[in-house]
Amino acid sequence: MSVDGTPETPFALNPDDLARLEAIREALSDPSPRRIGRLDQWGLADTYETYAEVAAYKELSIAMADGTLLDAALTVPRGLAPGQTCPAVVLPAPLIGIGHRAYLGMFPRWALGGYAVLAYSQRGLAESGGEIQVAGPQDVADAAEVVNALVQIEGVDPERIGFFGSSYGAGTSLLAAANDRRIKAVAGTSAWGDLFASLYENGTRHLKAFEALVALFGEDRCSKEFRDVIEKIRANTVDEDVREFARVRSPRHYLSAYNDAATPILLTTAWHETIFSVPAVVDLFTELTGPKSLLVQVGDHGNGELPGLAGLLSKPTEMAYRWMDHHLGGHAGDGREPGFDVRSEYMHNLLSDLRHPDWESYVLPRTRFHLADAAPGERDGRLADGAPQPGWSRSVKATGKGTEAVVAPKLVQTGLAERMGLPHVYKTAEIDRGLAAIWTSAPLERPRRVQGDLEVRVTLTPQQANAMIVAYLMDCDPATGKAAIITHAPYTLTDAEPGRATTVTFALQPAHYALAAGRRLQLVIDTHDPFFAPANTTTQVSTIDIGSPQGAESYIDIPLGTLD
């Protein structure tokens, strides 16, 4: 959702994308020279002609136990010898209007790799019946029934079944695997680890992302349980019903199931993910004890895998093909073994590709920068090395209006521009210092990299009982006063005593960022971001004092290293 409240589609497809997918669907359903020939305008005719020779495609409905019909598509290898079996991969749909048809571009790779493929839209999505459950217990039960239908197909090996999904499909895949040991491998791109952590961060509602997802679901198709939760989240009613709703839909809640079965799990996310919590995905990955792999890329939700879903190359889908080949015995990938490690890109270099055996070895030691008062003649505070810097205070107004600093001007689309080498430019020199406090480091003497987890400590004295701050770490060009965002996090005080100082310590989103020599690190703290629900809905202007008392001095810890 944009900052003006306009809904956006995380998996936005332009008219040409939709036309291509419809032409692919028609060619799969009727692989005649005329139908396949239409694909030549996208350079796909040869691919789908070869596909039609090795696999048969059909669309079908799968009946659930309660009579609900799920819309699905199936492809099975041709010419299996008597008694010969093949691996199979199930593809639950991402959150998009066309449902499982978003995966049509992947079908040739799976089919040429010897897989049977069953893609379906979860209940309430696209052309499937029923109500949307948000990857709840009913969706998990549906996934088991989809597997039941799959293993009845002649030639499908019931011991070699995997699940691949993007976004909503990733969540469904992970939760299904926790319930069904017939699922031998999972690959989830743009996955979530903890749904509650994605809705609430440091006591702050991610309301804009939540509303964007609700708009994509369509409230009229949602179950009563989900509609009730929607209203509670809007009203900031965080009760046990909301927590339980999120808990049963959080893969991290089922760690023992994954670890007991040693389920191989591949996860991917993005540094500037605005839909699901990156720390929760990292935590899930870290706590898994079976075969596992994690990829973190430049950009936002769904950006990295989009080309792969369309049948082109992308790291997430190439890793998924290798993952399934290794664990299920197909040959859809490039023949390379998958990595069982942490793989990452750094901002904003798509060609970067770093590997570390685990998260612990990936993160760099943290360097502490103390938040210090402004030097004589300067308007901004300093990020200072050395001793703690007590005794200063800065006031920022909480007016309900924002500054130049925002998490992202647009969900998903801003991250997509980052992947194209066009990060959003923040004019931090023009930020109203009455609405935000800023601390800036000395120019970096040599290129550096931020790599890992960050933490901020500040002391807040609000005038009202509820108060929110948002901290942004920026990469600033001192010559122009323009910057790019490295990472961020909000923090909300609730039911605080007005006028009483409270020291808070909170993590920022993990980051991997390259800094050129001469740049400055810049910490911006303000009180409003349209991405988050405001802490105080009154129109009264108040202030929040940010200070650094003796014994609880303010700082930011940044994992810094040399840029190799």
JORA-V403789 format. One line per field, one symbol per residue. ss: DSSP state (h for helix, s for strand, l for the rest). psi: psi as a letter, one per 40 degrees, with the letter a starting at -180 (. if undefined). burial: b if it has 24 or more other C-alpha atoms within 12 Angstrom, else e. A space follows every 10 residues. Layout:
BEGIN
ss=???
psi=???
burial=???
END
This chain:
BEGIN
ss=lsllllllll llllhhhhhh hhhhhhhhhl llhhhhhhhh hhllhhhhhh hhhhssssss ssslllllss ssssssslll lllllsssss ssllllllhh hhhhhhhhhh hhlllsssss llllllllll lsllllhhhh hhhhhhhhhh hllllsssss sssssslhhh hhhhhhhhhl llsssssssl llllhhhhhs sllsslhhhh hhhhhhhlhh hslhhhhhhh hhhhlllllh hhhhhhhlll hhhhhhhhhh hllsssssss lllllllhhh hhhhhhhlll lsssssslll lllllhhhhl llllhhhhhh hhhhhhhhll llllllllll lsssssslss ssssssllhh hhlllsssss ssllllllll ssssllllll llssssssll llllllllls llhhhhhhhl lllllsshhh lllllsssss lllllllsss ssssssssss ssllllssss ssssssslll lsssssssss ssslllllll ssssssssss ssssslllls ssssssllll llllllllll lsssssslll llllssssss ssll
psi=hieeehiihd fhhidddddd dddddddddg fidddddded eefedddddd dddeiiiiii hhhideehhh hiihhhiifh iheiiiiihh giiigidebe ededeedddd ddeeiihhhi hiheibeiaa iheffadddd dddddddddd eehhehheeg hihhihbddd dddddddddh eeheihhhif iidhdddddh hfehhgdddd dddddddhde eiiddddddd ddddefggad dddddddeeh ddefdddddd efhhhhiiai dfhedihddd ddddddehea hiihhhihaa heddedddde eahidddddd ddddddeeea fdaeeiiiig ahhiiihfhd eigihididd ediiihhhhh hiiiiheidi iihhibiigi eiiihihgee iiadhidhdh hdddddddde fgihhhgdde hhedeiihhh iiihdihiih gaiiiihihh gieidhiiih hhhihhhdde eiiihdiiii hhhhfihheh hhhihiiiii ihhhhiieii ihhhhaehhe dihidheieh haihhhagih efiiihhhgi iih.
burial=bbbeeebbbb bbeeeebeeb bbbbbbbbbe beeebbbbbe eeebbebbbe bbebbbbbbe bbbbeeebbb bbbbbbbbee eeeebbbbbb bbbbbbbbbb bbbbbbbbbb bbbbbbbbbb bbbbbbbbbb bbbbbbbbbb bbbbbbbbbb beeebbbbbb bbbbbbbbbb bbbbbbbbbb bbbbbbbbbb bbbbbbbbbb bbbbbbbbbb bbbbbbbbbe bbbeebbebb eebbebebee ebbebbbbbb bbbbbebbbe bbbbbbbbbb bbbbbbbbbb bbbbbbbbeb bbbbbbbbbb bbbbbbbbbb bbebbbbbbb bbbbbbbbbb bbbbeeebbb bbbbbbbbeb eeebeeebbe ebbbeebbbb bbbeeeeeeb bbbbeeebbe ebbbbbbbbb bbbbbbbbbb bbbbbbbbbe eebbbbbbbe bbbbbbbbbb bbbbeeebbb bbbbbbbbbb bbbbbbbbbb bbbbbbbbee ebbbbbbbbb bbbeeeeeee bbbbbbbbbb bbbbbbeebb bbbbbbbbbb bbbbbbeeee ebbbbbbbbe ebbbbbbbbb beee
END
